[in-house]
Amino acid sequence: MIAIVVMCGMDALIPHPDTDKLNIPDVTNGLMNTNPDKRGWLIQPLDLPLAWIYAAVIPAFLLYILIFLEASIAG
């Protein structure tokens, strides 16, 4: 916490620091995503390549085993 406060203070006191700032859009227009022309709010999972969908089975199965064993050991 101290480091964040000190670094923000130094950034504010140095005349022309070369640090990137986060540009936050005006919220008077309502909540919207970053680039509505390129993407919407939801990602359609069926638009992914078929190989990615099949490849997701491996980590999902490993996660299933992990949760099953954790529930069996703890319960």
N, CA and C atoms as a LAMMPS dump frame, in Angstrom:
ITEM: TIMESTEP
0
ITEM: NUMBER OF ATOMS
225
ITEM: BOX BOUNDS ff ff ff
-5.0000000000000000e+02 5.0000000000000000e+02
-5.0000000000000000e+02 5.0000000000000000e+02
-5.0000000000000000e+02 5.0000000000000000e+02
ITEM: ATOMS id mol type element x y z
1 1 1 N 0.819 -1.185 0
2 1 2 C 0 0 0
3 1 3 C 0.867 1.254 0
4 2 1 N 1.932 1.204 0.761
5 2 2 C 2.828 2.358 0.828
6 2 3 C 3.479 2.604 -0.53
7 3 1 N 3.901 1.52 -1.199
8 3 2 C 4.544 1.66 -2.499
9 3 3 C 3.591 2.254 -3.536
10 4 1 N 2.333 1.847 -3.501
11 4 2 C 1.353 2.382 -4.454
12 4 3 C 1.143 3.872 -4.222
13 5 1 N 1.006 4.272 -2.955
14 5 2 C 0.794 5.682 -2.636
15 5 3 C 2.014 6.507 -3.021
16 6 1 N 3.213 6.001 -2.716
17 6 2 C 4.439 6.746 -3.042
18 6 3 C 4.598 6.886 -4.553
19 7 1 N 4.389 5.817 -5.304
20 7 2 C 4.564 5.88 -6.752
21 7 3 C 3.504 6.76 -7.417
22 8 1 N 2.267 6.723 -6.932
23 8 2 C 1.232 7.614 -7.48
24 8 3 C 1.556 9.067 -7.169
25 9 1 N 2.104 9.325 -5.974
26 9 2 C 2.515 10.682 -5.622
27 9 3 C 3.657 11.169 -6.492
28 10 1 N 4.647 10.295 -6.741
29 10 2 C 5.76 10.678 -7.619
30 10 3 C 5.268 10.932 -9.033
31 11 1 N 4.315 10.131 -9.486
32 11 2 C 3.765 10.322 -10.833
33 11 3 C 3.043 11.657 -10.936
34 12 1 N 2.375 12.062 -9.865
35 12 2 C 1.649 13.331 -9.881
36 12 3 C 2.588 14.528 -9.763
37 13 1 N 3.735 14.369 -9.081
38 13 2 C 4.637 15.491 -8.85
39 13 3 C 5.636 15.736 -9.981
40 14 1 N 6.015 14.684 -10.718
41 14 2 C 6.971 14.85 -11.818
42 14 3 C 6.257 15.571 -12.96
43 15 1 N 6.888 16.606 -13.557
44 15 2 C 6.182 17.439 -14.552
45 15 3 C 5.658 16.669 -15.76
46 16 1 N 6.489 15.855 -16.398
47 16 2 C 6.044 15.144 -17.597
48 16 3 C 6.453 13.678 -17.508
49 17 1 N 5.799 12.911 -16.658
50 17 2 C 6.166 11.49 -16.582
51 17 3 C 5.657 10.753 -17.811
52 18 1 N 6.405 9.781 -18.245
53 18 2 C 6.024 9.005 -19.427
54 18 3 C 5.349 7.715 -18.974
55 19 1 N 4.194 7.854 -18.335
56 19 2 C 3.443 6.69 -17.875
57 19 3 C 2.098 6.651 -18.58
58 20 1 N 1.656 5.445 -18.913
59 20 2 C 0.363 5.282 -19.57
60 20 3 C -0.749 5.376 -18.533
61 21 1 N -1.779 6.062 -18.891
62 21 2 C -2.938 6.2 -18.02
63 21 3 C -4.101 5.443 -18.642
64 22 1 N -4.976 4.964 -17.788
65 22 2 C -6.172 4.269 -18.238
66 22 3 C -7.231 5.302 -18.589
67 23 1 N -7.643 5.303 -19.847
68 23 2 C -8.688 6.229 -20.289
69 23 3 C -10.053 5.606 -20.008
70 24 1 N -10.79 6.205 -19.11
71 24 2 C -12.107 5.708 -18.747
72 24 3 C -13.144 6.522 -19.512
73 25 1 N -14.003 5.848 -20.291
74 25 2 C -14.992 6.594 -21.07
75 25 3 C -16.053 7.215 -20.17
76 26 1 N -16.705 8.221 -20.713
77 26 2 C -17.779 8.894 -19.999
78 26 3 C -18.96 7.934 -19.846
79 27 1 N -19.502 7.831 -18.659
80 27 2 C -20.572 6.865 -18.415
81 27 3 C -21.965 7.457 -18.626
82 28 1 N -22.044 8.669 -19.143
83 28 2 C -23.365 9.262 -19.369
84 28 3 C -24.105 8.554 -20.493
85 29 1 N -23.358 7.872 -21.391
86 29 2 C -24 7.143 -22.48
87 29 3 C -24.461 5.756 -22.044
88 30 1 N -24.206 5.385 -20.829
89 30 2 C -24.592 4.067 -20.344
90 30 3 C -23.419 3.104 -20.408
91 31 1 N -23.65 1.908 -19.968
92 31 2 C -22.634 0.871 -19.935
93 31 3 C -22.503 0.246 -21.315
94 32 1 N -21.268 0.175 -21.83
95 32 2 C -21.047 -0.44 -23.135
96 32 3 C -19.673 -1.087 -23.158
97 33 1 N -19.486 -2.01 -24.073
98 33 2 C -18.194 -2.695 -24.167
99 33 3 C -17.176 -1.816 -24.887
100 34 1 N -15.93 -2.287 -24.957
101 34 2 C -14.852 -1.445 -25.462
102 34 3 C -14.978 -1.114 -26.935
103 35 1 N -15.392 -2.057 -27.756
104 35 2 C -15.519 -1.815 -29.187
105 35 3 C -16.766 -2.531 -29.696
106 36 1 N -17.919 -1.898 -29.635
107 36 2 C -19.151 -2.596 -30.014
108 36 3 C -19.22 -2.975 -31.487
109 37 1 N -18.391 -2.358 -32.341
110 37 2 C -18.413 -2.721 -33.761
111 37 3 C -17.771 -4.08 -34.009
112 38 1 N -16.793 -4.457 -33.18
113 38 2 C -16.067 -5.707 -33.39
114 38 3 C -16.619 -6.87 -32.574
115 39 1 N -17.144 -6.609 -31.377
116 39 2 C -17.597 -7.711 -30.526
117 39 3 C -18.765 -7.25 -29.668
118 40 1 N -19.545 -8.219 -29.257
119 40 2 C -20.684 -7.938 -28.405
120 40 3 C -20.381 -8.308 -26.964
121 41 1 N -21.427 -8.386 -26.168
122 41 2 C -21.253 -8.708 -24.755
123 41 3 C -20.99 -10.191 -24.543
124 42 1 N -21.602 -11.033 -25.339
125 42 2 C -21.493 -12.471 -25.145
126 42 3 C -20.611 -13.098 -26.222
127 43 1 N -19.872 -14.114 -25.82
128 43 2 C -19.065 -14.884 -26.758
129 43 3 C -19.825 -16.159 -27.072
130 44 1 N -20.059 -16.404 -28.328
131 44 2 C -20.76 -17.612 -28.724
132 44 3 C -19.776 -18.786 -28.712
133 45 1 N -19.971 -19.765 -27.836
134 45 2 C -18.992 -20.852 -27.751
135 45 3 C -18.961 -21.732 -28.995
136 46 1 N -20.025 -21.776 -29.741
137 46 2 C -20.026 -22.618 -30.936
138 46 3 C -19.312 -21.954 -32.111
139 47 1 N -18.922 -20.689 -31.967
140 47 2 C -18.142 -20.031 -33.005
141 47 3 C -16.663 -20.395 -32.923
142 48 1 N -16.264 -21.075 -31.85
143 48 2 C -14.866 -21.494 -31.704
144 48 3 C -14.562 -22.627 -32.672
145 49 1 N -13.291 -22.775 -33.042
146 49 2 C -12.932 -23.924 -33.867
147 49 3 C -13.225 -25.232 -33.13
148 50 1 N -13.598 -26.248 -33.879
149 50 2 C -13.984 -27.527 -33.289
150 50 3 C -12.843 -28.158 -32.498
151 51 1 N -11.605 -27.956 -32.938
152 51 2 C -10.459 -28.522 -32.223
153 51 3 C -10.329 -27.922 -30.827
154 52 1 N -10.648 -26.639 -30.657
155 52 2 C -10.561 -25.999 -29.342
156 52 3 C -11.62 -26.564 -28.397
157 53 1 N -12.798 -26.857 -28.946
158 53 2 C -13.866 -27.412 -28.121
159 53 3 C -13.459 -28.795 -27.615
160 54 1 N -12.889 -29.628 -28.49
161 54 2 C -12.44 -30.953 -28.065
162 54 3 C -11.233 -30.864 -27.141
163 55 1 N -10.36 -29.907 -27.354
164 55 2 C -9.184 -29.757 -26.495
165 55 3 C -9.579 -29.306 -25.091
166 56 1 N -10.71 -28.645 -24.93
167 56 2 C -11.156 -28.196 -23.612
168 56 3 C -11.62 -29.357 -22.746
169 57 1 N -11.844 -30.522 -23.343
170 57 2 C -12.284 -31.683 -22.572
171 57 3 C -11.19 -32.133 -21.61
172 58 1 N -9.937 -32.05 -21.999
173 58 2 C -8.836 -32.529 -21.16
174 58 3 C -8.729 -31.721 -19.861
175 59 1 N -8.595 -30.387 -19.889
176 59 2 C -8.542 -29.672 -18.61
177 59 3 C -9.851 -29.765 -17.823
178 60 1 N -10.973 -29.866 -18.509
179 60 2 C -12.249 -29.997 -17.791
180 60 3 C -12.298 -31.317 -17.033
181 61 1 N -11.811 -32.386 -17.641
182 61 2 C -11.791 -33.682 -16.967
183 61 3 C -10.833 -33.667 -15.783
184 62 1 N -9.672 -33.037 -15.937
185 62 2 C -8.729 -32.939 -14.829
186 62 3 C -9.308 -32.12 -13.68
187 63 1 N -10.012 -31.057 -13.997
188 63 2 C -10.661 -30.257 -12.961
189 63 3 C -11.766 -31.04 -12.273
190 64 1 N -12.499 -31.835 -13.034
191 64 2 C -13.537 -32.684 -12.453
192 64 3 C -12.931 -33.671 -11.46
193 65 1 N -11.813 -34.294 -11.822
194 65 2 C -11.147 -35.235 -10.925
195 65 3 C -10.674 -34.514 -9.668
196 66 1 N -10.098 -33.325 -9.824
197 66 2 C -9.614 -32.567 -8.678
198 66 3 C -10.744 -32.225 -7.714
199 67 1 N -11.857 -31.735 -8.218
200 67 2 C -12.99 -31.378 -7.363
201 67 3 C -13.591 -32.615 -6.725
202 68 1 N -13.699 -33.716 -7.479
203 68 2 C -14.246 -34.946 -6.932
204 68 3 C -13.388 -35.475 -5.791
205 69 1 N -12.058 -35.497 -5.976
206 69 2 C -11.175 -35.975 -4.923
207 69 3 C -11.183 -35.047 -3.71
208 70 1 N -11.22 -33.737 -3.946
209 70 2 C -11.248 -32.787 -2.83
210 70 3 C -12.512 -32.951 -2.017
211 71 1 N -13.635 -33.161 -2.692
212 71 2 C -14.897 -33.343 -1.98
213 71 3 C -14.907 -34.676 -1.236
214 72 1 N -14.27 -35.692 -1.805
215 72 2 C -14.243 -37.003 -1.155
216 72 3 C -13.323 -37.002 0.054
217 73 1 N -12.187 -36.315 -0.029
218 73 2 C -11.245 -36.285 1.074
219 73 3 C -11.759 -35.397 2.203
220 74 1 N -12.307 -34.233 1.84
221 74 2 C -12.754 -33.291 2.862
222 74 3 C -14.09 -33.711 3.472
223 75 1 N -14.898 -34.445 2.73
224 75 2 C -16.223 -34.776 3.216
225 75 3 C -16.237 -36.026 3.944
